Amino acid sequence: TGMTQRPLFFFAILAMIIGAQLFLAGFIGELISRNSADRNNYLIEERVG
């Protein structure tokens, strides 16, 4: 009964793969949203103060 014959071992590997994919999807999404061309377009109607 080695380590690779336990079901929990494969669930742990699967969880790490899914976690890495979710992390990379979020990280790449943040990079895309921060580099967007119209990110700093503000519609300022009046100056206060």
PQR file of N, CA, C, O and H, with PARSE charges and radii, in Angstrom:
ATOM      1  N   THR A   1       0.851  -1.193   0.000 -0.4000 1.5000
ATOM      2  CA  THR A   1       0.000   0.000   0.000 -0.0000 2.0000
ATOM      3  C   THR A   1       0.886   1.241   0.000  0.5500 1.7000
ATOM      4  O   THR A   1       1.168   1.824   1.047 -0.5500 1.4000
ATOM      5  N   GLY A   2       1.311   1.625  -1.184 -0.4000 1.5000
ATOM      6  CA  GLY A   2       2.138   2.821  -1.321 -0.0000 2.0000
ATOM      7  C   GLY A   2       1.288   4.083  -1.309  0.5500 1.7000
ATOM      8  O   GLY A   2       0.058   4.043  -1.278 -0.5500 1.4000
ATOM      9  H   GLY A   2       1.081   1.152  -2.035  0.4000 1.0000
ATOM     10  N   MET A   3       1.986   5.184  -1.334 -0.4000 1.5000
ATOM     11  CA  MET A   3       1.302   6.480  -1.288 -0.0000 2.0000
ATOM     12  C   MET A   3       0.460   6.706  -2.541  0.5500 1.7000
ATOM     13  O   MET A   3      -0.609   7.312  -2.465 -0.5500 1.4000
ATOM     14  H   MET A   3       2.986   5.216  -1.359  0.4000 1.0000
ATOM     15  N   THR A   4       0.926   6.228  -3.685 -0.4000 1.5000
ATOM     16  CA  THR A   4       0.209   6.487  -4.930 -0.0000 2.0000
ATOM     17  C   THR A   4      -1.005   5.597  -5.114  0.5500 1.7000
ATOM     18  O   THR A   4      -1.718   5.737  -6.108 -0.5500 1.4000
ATOM     19  H   THR A   4       1.794   5.736  -3.747  0.4000 1.0000
ATOM     20  N   GLN A   5      -1.260   4.694  -4.198 -0.4000 1.5000
ATOM     21  CA  GLN A   5      -2.449   3.849  -4.310 -0.0000 2.0000
ATOM     22  C   GLN A   5      -3.587   4.346  -3.429  0.5500 1.7000
ATOM     23  O   GLN A   5      -4.630   3.699  -3.335 -0.5500 1.4000
ATOM     24  H   GLN A   5      -0.682   4.580  -3.391  0.4000 1.0000
ATOM     25  N   ARG A   6      -3.396   5.475  -2.792 -0.4000 1.5000
ATOM     26  CA  ARG A   6      -4.456   6.034  -1.955 -0.0000 2.0000
ATOM     27  C   ARG A   6      -5.254   7.046  -2.768  0.5500 1.7000
ATOM     28  O   ARG A   6      -4.668   7.845  -3.499 -0.5500 1.4000
ATOM     29  H   ARG A   6      -2.549   6.001  -2.868  0.4000 1.0000
ATOM     30  N   PRO A   7      -6.580   7.025  -2.655 -0.5600 1.5000
ATOM     31  CA  PRO A   7      -7.394   7.982  -3.417  0.2800 2.0000
ATOM     32  C   PRO A   7      -7.135   9.431  -3.009  0.5500 1.7000
ATOM     33  O   PRO A   7      -7.229  10.333  -3.842 -0.5500 1.4000
ATOM     34  N   LEU A   8      -6.811   9.661  -1.744 -0.4000 1.5000
ATOM     35  CA  LEU A   8      -6.582  11.030  -1.279 -0.0000 2.0000
ATOM     36  C   LEU A   8      -5.383  11.666  -1.974  0.5500 1.7000
ATOM     37  O   LEU A   8      -5.340  12.884  -2.152 -0.5500 1.4000
ATOM     38  H   LEU A   8      -6.734   8.929  -1.067  0.4000 1.0000
ATOM     39  N   PHE A   9      -4.419  10.854  -2.363 -0.4000 1.5000
ATOM     40  CA  PHE A   9      -3.248  11.354  -3.085 -0.0000 2.0000
ATOM     41  C   PHE A   9      -3.670  11.974  -4.413  0.5500 1.7000
ATOM     42  O   PHE A   9      -3.198  13.052  -4.775 -0.5500 1.4000
ATOM     43  H   PHE A   9      -4.454   9.865  -2.218  0.4000 1.0000
ATOM     44  N   PHE A  10      -4.550  11.300  -5.134 -0.4000 1.5000
ATOM     45  CA  PHE A  10      -4.994  11.815  -6.430 -0.0000 2.0000
ATOM     46  C   PHE A  10      -5.916  13.013  -6.269  0.5500 1.7000
ATOM     47  O   PHE A  10      -5.895  13.922  -7.098 -0.5500 1.4000
ATOM     48  H   PHE A  10      -4.933  10.425  -4.841  0.4000 1.0000
ATOM     49  N   PHE A  11      -6.727  13.027  -5.211 -0.4000 1.5000
ATOM     50  CA  PHE A  11      -7.563  14.201  -4.950 -0.0000 2.0000
ATOM     51  C   PHE A  11      -6.696  15.414  -4.617  0.5500 1.7000
ATOM     52  O   PHE A  11      -7.020  16.535  -5.009 -0.5500 1.4000
ATOM     53  H   PHE A  11      -6.744  12.288  -4.538  0.4000 1.0000
ATOM     54  N   ALA A  12      -5.599  15.194  -3.898 -0.4000 1.5000
ATOM     55  CA  ALA A  12      -4.706  16.302  -3.561 -0.0000 2.0000
ATOM     56  C   ALA A  12      -4.040  16.865  -4.816  0.5500 1.7000
ATOM     57  O   ALA A  12      -3.929  18.080  -4.976 -0.5500 1.4000
ATOM     58  H   ALA A  12      -5.336  14.284  -3.580  0.4000 1.0000
ATOM     59  N   ILE A  13      -3.599  15.974  -5.701 -0.4000 1.5000
ATOM     60  CA  ILE A  13      -2.988  16.438  -6.954 -0.0000 2.0000
ATOM     61  C   ILE A  13      -4.017  17.197  -7.793  0.5500 1.7000
ATOM     62  O   ILE A  13      -3.704  18.241  -8.365 -0.5500 1.4000
ATOM     63  H   ILE A  13      -3.688  14.987  -5.571  0.4000 1.0000
ATOM     64  N   LEU A  14      -5.232  16.678  -7.867 -0.4000 1.5000
ATOM     65  CA  LEU A  14      -6.288  17.347  -8.620 -0.0000 2.0000
ATOM     66  C   LEU A  14      -6.592  18.719  -8.030  0.5500 1.7000
ATOM     67  O   LEU A  14      -6.772  19.685  -8.772 -0.5500 1.4000
ATOM     68  H   LEU A  14      -5.487  15.830  -7.403  0.4000 1.0000
ATOM     69  N   ALA A  15      -6.652  18.814  -6.710 -0.4000 1.5000
ATOM     70  CA  ALA A  15      -6.929  20.099  -6.062 -0.0000 2.0000
ATOM     71  C   ALA A  15      -5.811  21.102  -6.334  0.5500 1.7000
ATOM     72  O   ALA A  15      -6.084  22.286  -6.529 -0.5500 1.4000
ATOM     73  H   ALA A  15      -6.507  18.029  -6.108  0.4000 1.0000
ATOM     74  N   MET A  16      -4.563  20.649  -6.350 -0.4000 1.5000
ATOM     75  CA  MET A  16      -3.455  21.559  -6.641 -0.0000 2.0000
ATOM     76  C   MET A  16      -3.505  22.049  -8.086  0.5500 1.7000
ATOM     77  O   MET A  16      -3.220  23.215  -8.359 -0.5500 1.4000
ATOM     78  H   MET A  16      -4.342  19.687  -6.192  0.4000 1.0000
ATOM     79  N   ILE A  17      -3.865  21.167  -9.005 -0.4000 1.5000
ATOM     80  CA  ILE A  17      -3.949  21.572 -10.415 -0.0000 2.0000
ATOM     81  C   ILE A  17      -5.079  22.580 -10.605  0.5500 1.7000
ATOM     82  O   ILE A  17      -4.900  23.594 -11.279 -0.5500 1.4000
ATOM     83  H   ILE A  17      -4.096  20.220  -8.784  0.4000 1.0000
ATOM     84  N   ILE A  18      -6.240  22.304 -10.014 -0.4000 1.5000
ATOM     85  CA  ILE A  18      -7.373  23.223 -10.141 -0.0000 2.0000
ATOM     86  C   ILE A  18      -7.052  24.559  -9.476  0.5500 1.7000
ATOM     87  O   ILE A  18      -7.394  25.615 -10.009 -0.5500 1.4000
ATOM     88  H   ILE A  18      -6.385  21.480  -9.466  0.4000 1.0000
ATOM     89  N   GLY A  19      -6.403  24.521  -8.324 -0.4000 1.5000
ATOM     90  CA  GLY A  19      -6.024  25.759  -7.647 -0.0000 2.0000
ATOM     91  C   GLY A  19      -5.056  26.590  -8.469  0.5500 1.7000
ATOM     92  O   GLY A  19      -5.182  27.812  -8.534 -0.5500 1.4000
ATOM     93  H   GLY A  19      -6.125  23.664  -7.890  0.4000 1.0000
ATOM     94  N   ALA A  20      -4.096  25.935  -9.092 -0.4000 1.5000
ATOM     95  CA  ALA A  20      -3.137  26.664  -9.925 -0.0000 2.0000
ATOM     96  C   ALA A  20      -3.831  27.284 -11.135  0.5500 1.7000
ATOM     97  O   ALA A  20      -3.507  28.405 -11.528 -0.5500 1.4000
ATOM     98  H   ALA A  20      -3.993  24.942  -9.039  0.4000 1.0000
ATOM     99  N   GLN A  21      -4.777  26.566 -11.723 -0.4000 1.5000
ATOM    100  CA  GLN A  21      -5.498  27.113 -12.870 -0.0000 2.0000
ATOM    101  C   GLN A  21      -6.349  28.311 -12.470  0.5500 1.7000
ATOM    102  O   GLN A  21      -6.401  29.304 -13.196 -0.5500 1.4000
ATOM    103  H   GLN A  21      -5.040  25.656 -11.403  0.4000 1.0000
ATOM    104  N   LEU A  22      -7.015  28.227 -11.323 -0.4000 1.5000
ATOM    105  CA  LEU A  22      -7.823  29.358 -10.862 -0.0000 2.0000
ATOM    106  C   LEU A  22      -6.943  30.563 -10.547  0.5500 1.7000
ATOM    107  O   LEU A  22      -7.294  31.696 -10.875 -0.5500 1.4000
ATOM    108  H   LEU A  22      -6.973  27.421 -10.733  0.4000 1.0000
ATOM    109  N   PHE A  23      -5.805  30.320  -9.913 -0.4000 1.5000
ATOM    110  CA  PHE A  23      -4.883  31.417  -9.610 -0.0000 2.0000
ATOM    111  C   PHE A  23      -4.400  32.082 -10.890  0.5500 1.7000
ATOM    112  O   PHE A  23      -4.394  33.309 -10.987 -0.5500 1.4000
ATOM    113  H   PHE A  23      -5.519  29.399  -9.646  0.4000 1.0000
ATOM    114  N   LEU A  24      -3.993  31.280 -11.879 -0.4000 1.5000
ATOM    115  CA  LEU A  24      -3.486  31.854 -13.124 -0.0000 2.0000
ATOM    116  C   LEU A  24      -4.574  32.593 -13.889  0.5500 1.7000
ATOM    117  O   LEU A  24      -4.307  33.624 -14.506 -0.5500 1.4000
ATOM    118  H   LEU A  24      -3.998  30.283 -11.800  0.4000 1.0000
ATOM    119  N   ALA A  25      -5.803  32.073 -13.854 -0.4000 1.5000
ATOM    120  CA  ALA A  25      -6.899  32.766 -14.537 -0.0000 2.0000
ATOM    121  C   ALA A  25      -7.141  34.131 -13.899  0.5500 1.7000
ATOM    122  O   ALA A  25      -7.333  35.119 -14.608 -0.5500 1.4000
ATOM    123  H   ALA A  25      -6.020  31.236 -13.352  0.4000 1.0000
ATOM    124  N   GLY A  26      -7.135  34.195 -12.577 -0.4000 1.5000
ATOM    125  CA  GLY A  26      -7.323  35.469 -11.895 -0.0000 2.0000
ATOM    126  C   GLY A  26      -6.168  36.422 -12.129  0.5500 1.7000
ATOM    127  O   GLY A  26      -6.374  37.620 -12.322 -0.5500 1.4000
ATOM    128  H   GLY A  26      -6.979  33.393 -12.001  0.4000 1.0000
ATOM    129  N   PHE A  27      -4.957  35.897 -12.112 -0.4000 1.5000
ATOM    130  CA  PHE A  27      -3.772  36.734 -12.303 -0.0000 2.0000
ATOM    131  C   PHE A  27      -3.741  37.322 -13.711  0.5500 1.7000
ATOM    132  O   PHE A  27      -3.473  38.511 -13.885 -0.5500 1.4000
ATOM    133  H   PHE A  27      -4.790  34.924 -11.955  0.4000 1.0000
ATOM    134  N   ILE A  28      -4.014  36.495 -14.708 -0.4000 1.5000
ATOM    135  CA  ILE A  28      -4.014  36.981 -16.092 -0.0000 2.0000
ATOM    136  C   ILE A  28      -5.170  37.953 -16.316  0.5500 1.7000
ATOM    137  O   ILE A  28      -5.025  38.935 -17.043 -0.5500 1.4000
ATOM    138  H   ILE A  28      -4.233  35.529 -14.566  0.4000 1.0000
ATOM    139  N   GLY A  29      -6.325  37.681 -15.688 -0.4000 1.5000
ATOM    140  CA  GLY A  29      -7.445  38.618 -15.786 -0.0000 2.0000
ATOM    141  C   GLY A  29      -7.110  39.971 -15.193  0.5500 1.7000
ATOM    142  O   GLY A  29      -7.488  41.000 -15.752 -0.5500 1.4000
ATOM    143  H   GLY A  29      -6.443  36.883 -15.096  0.4000 1.0000
ATOM    144  N   GLU A  30      -6.402  39.988 -14.064 -0.4000 1.5000
ATOM    145  CA  GLU A  30      -5.973  41.253 -13.466 -0.0000 2.0000
ATOM    146  C   GLU A  30      -4.996  41.980 -14.377  0.5500 1.7000
ATOM    147  O   GLU A  30      -5.087  43.197 -14.537 -0.5500 1.4000
ATOM    148  H   GLU A  30      -6.095  39.151 -13.610  0.4000 1.0000
ATOM    149  N   LEU A  31      -4.065  41.251 -14.974 -0.4000 1.5000
ATOM    150  CA  LEU A  31      -3.111  41.899 -15.876 -0.0000 2.0000
ATOM    151  C   LEU A  31      -3.822  42.522 -17.070  0.5500 1.7000
ATOM    152  O   LEU A  31      -3.484  43.630 -17.488 -0.5500 1.4000
ATOM    153  H   LEU A  31      -3.991  40.262 -14.845  0.4000 1.0000
ATOM    154  N   ILE A  32      -4.799  41.820 -17.615 -0.4000 1.5000
ATOM    155  CA  ILE A  32      -5.527  42.342 -18.773 -0.0000 2.0000
ATOM    156  C   ILE A  32      -6.335  43.571 -18.379  0.5500 1.7000
ATOM    157  O   ILE A  32      -6.354  44.560 -19.111 -0.5500 1.4000
ATOM    158  H   ILE A  32      -5.074  40.920 -17.275  0.4000 1.0000
ATOM    159  N   SER A  33      -7.008  43.516 -17.222 -0.4000 1.5000
ATOM    160  CA  SER A  33      -7.848  44.648 -16.831 -0.0000 2.0000
ATOM    161  C   SER A  33      -7.005  45.863 -16.448  0.5500 1.7000
ATOM    162  O   SER A  33      -7.441  46.996 -16.652 -0.5500 1.4000
ATOM    163  H   SER A  33      -6.992  42.712 -16.627  0.4000 1.0000
ATOM    164  N   ARG A  34      -5.813  45.653 -15.902 -0.4000 1.5000
ATOM    165  CA  ARG A  34      -4.966  46.794 -15.526 -0.0000 2.0000
ATOM    166  C   ARG A  34      -4.285  47.423 -16.736  0.5500 1.7000
ATOM    167  O   ARG A  34      -3.900  48.591 -16.674 -0.5500 1.4000
ATOM    168  H   ARG A  34      -5.459  44.733 -15.736  0.4000 1.0000
ATOM    169  N   ASN A  35      -4.127  46.697 -17.820 -0.4000 1.5000
ATOM    170  CA  ASN A  35      -3.482  47.242 -19.011 -0.0000 2.0000
ATOM    171  C   ASN A  35      -4.484  47.712 -20.051  0.5500 1.7000
ATOM    172  O   ASN A  35      -4.118  47.979 -21.196 -0.5500 1.4000
ATOM    173  H   ASN A  35      -4.440  45.748 -17.870  0.4000 1.0000
ATOM    174  N   SER A  36      -5.734  47.813 -19.662 -0.4000 1.5000
ATOM    175  CA  SER A  36      -6.752  48.223 -20.619 -0.0000 2.0000
ATOM    176  C   SER A  36      -6.553  49.690 -21.019  0.5500 1.7000
ATOM    177  O   SER A  36      -6.139  50.509 -20.198 -0.5500 1.4000
ATOM    178  H   SER A  36      -6.031  47.596 -18.732  0.4000 1.0000
ATOM    179  N   ALA A  37      -6.843  50.011 -22.258 -0.4000 1.5000
ATOM    180  CA  ALA A  37      -6.551  51.340 -22.794 -0.0000 2.0000
ATOM    181  C   ALA A  37      -7.435  52.422 -22.179  0.5500 1.7000
ATOM    182  O   ALA A  37      -6.965  53.535 -21.944 -0.5500 1.4000
ATOM    183  H   ALA A  37      -7.179  49.346 -22.924  0.4000 1.0000
ATOM    184  N   ASP A  38      -8.693  52.119 -21.918 -0.4000 1.5000
ATOM    185  CA  ASP A  38      -9.614  53.153 -21.413 -0.0000 2.0000
ATOM    186  C   ASP A  38      -9.801  53.041 -19.901  0.5500 1.7000
ATOM    187  O   ASP A  38     -10.888  53.303 -19.386 -0.5500 1.4000
ATOM    188  H   ASP A  38      -9.074  51.215 -22.109  0.4000 1.0000
ATOM    189  N   ARG A  39      -8.746  52.653 -19.196 -0.4000 1.5000
ATOM    190  CA  ARG A  39      -8.867  52.468 -17.751 -0.0000 2.0000
ATOM    191  C   ARG A  39      -8.908  53.807 -17.029  0.5500 1.7000
ATOM    192  O   ARG A  39      -9.579  53.924 -16.004 -0.5500 1.4000
ATOM    193  H   ARG A  39      -7.863  52.440 -19.615  0.4000 1.0000
ATOM    194  N   ASN A  40      -8.211  54.817 -17.532 -0.4000 1.5000
ATOM    195  CA  ASN A  40      -8.105  56.087 -16.814 -0.0000 2.0000
ATOM    196  C   ASN A  40      -8.949  57.190 -17.435  0.5500 1.7000
ATOM    197  O   ASN A  40      -8.632  58.370 -17.282 -0.5500 1.4000
ATOM    198  H   ASN A  40      -7.666  54.722 -18.364  0.4000 1.0000
ATOM    199  N   ASN A  41     -10.001  56.831 -18.122 -0.4000 1.5000
ATOM    200  CA  ASN A  41     -10.910  57.839 -18.658 -0.0000 2.0000
ATOM    201  C   ASN A  41     -11.973  58.139 -17.614  0.5500 1.7000
ATOM    202  O   ASN A  41     -12.832  57.305 -17.328 -0.5500 1.4000
ATOM    203  H   ASN A  41     -10.259  55.873 -18.247  0.4000 1.0000
ATOM    204  N   TYR A  42     -11.908  59.336 -17.050 -0.4000 1.5000
ATOM    205  CA  TYR A  42     -12.866  59.735 -16.027 -0.0000 2.0000
ATOM    206  C   TYR A  42     -13.772  60.815 -16.601  0.5500 1.7000
ATOM    207  O   TYR A  42     -13.311  61.728 -17.287 -0.5500 1.4000
ATOM    208  H   TYR A  42     -11.210  60.014 -17.282  0.4000 1.0000
ATOM    209  N   LEU A  43     -15.050  60.703 -16.317 -0.4000 1.5000
ATOM    210  CA  LEU A  43     -16.006  61.715 -16.743 -0.0000 2.0000
ATOM    211  C   LEU A  43     -16.233  62.661 -15.563  0.5500 1.7000
ATOM    212  O   LEU A  43     -17.047  62.385 -14.682 -0.5500 1.4000
ATOM    213  H   LEU A  43     -15.424  59.961 -15.760  0.4000 1.0000
ATOM    214  N   ILE A  44     -15.499  63.782 -15.557 -0.4000 1.5000
ATOM    215  CA  ILE A  44     -15.591  64.747 -14.460 -0.0000 2.0000
ATOM    216  C   ILE A  44     -16.453  65.902 -14.937  0.5500 1.7000
ATOM    217  O   ILE A  44     -16.149  66.552 -15.937 -0.5500 1.4000
ATOM    218  H   ILE A  44     -14.838  64.006 -16.273  0.4000 1.0000
ATOM    219  N   GLU A  45     -17.536  66.148 -14.204 -0.4000 1.5000
ATOM    220  CA  GLU A  45     -18.483  67.166 -14.637 -0.0000 2.0000
ATOM    221  C   GLU A  45     -18.122  68.541 -14.091  0.5500 1.7000
ATOM    222  O   GLU A  45     -18.210  69.530 -14.819 -0.5500 1.4000
ATOM    223  H   GLU A  45     -17.783  65.620 -13.391  0.4000 1.0000
ATOM    224  N   GLU A  46     -17.715  68.624 -12.825 -0.4000 1.5000
ATOM    225  CA  GLU A  46     -17.405  69.933 -12.247 -0.0000 2.0000
ATOM    226  C   GLU A  46     -16.333  69.775 -11.180  0.5500 1.7000
ATOM    227  O   GLU A  46     -16.137  68.698 -10.617 -0.5500 1.4000
ATOM    228  H   GLU A  46     -17.643  67.821 -12.234  0.4000 1.0000
ATOM    229  N   ARG A  47     -15.649  70.880 -10.922 -0.4000 1.5000
ATOM    230  CA  ARG A  47     -14.606  70.889  -9.891 -0.0000 2.0000
ATOM    231  C   ARG A  47     -15.232  71.354  -8.579  0.5500 1.7000
ATOM    232  O   ARG A  47     -15.932  72.366  -8.545 -0.5500 1.4000
ATOM    233  H   ARG A  47     -15.809  71.754 -11.380  0.4000 1.0000
ATOM    234  N   VAL A  48     -14.982  70.624  -7.517 -0.4000 1.5000
ATOM    235  CA  VAL A  48     -15.531  70.970  -6.205 -0.0000 2.0000
ATOM    236  C   VAL A  48     -14.383  71.421  -5.323  0.5500 1.7000
ATOM    237  O   VAL A  48     -13.363  70.739  -5.222 -0.5500 1.4000
ATOM    238  H   VAL A  48     -14.414  69.802  -7.545  0.4000 1.0000
ATOM    239  N   GLY A  49     -14.553  72.593  -4.673 -0.4000 1.5000
ATOM    240  CA  GLY A  49     -13.546  73.057  -3.714 -0.0000 2.0000
ATOM    241  C   GLY A  49     -12.604  74.069  -4.244  0.5500 1.7000
ATOM    242  O   GLY A  49     -11.719  74.526  -3.521 -0.5500 1.4000
ATOM    243  H   GLY A  49     -15.381  73.147  -4.756  0.4000 1.0000
TER
END
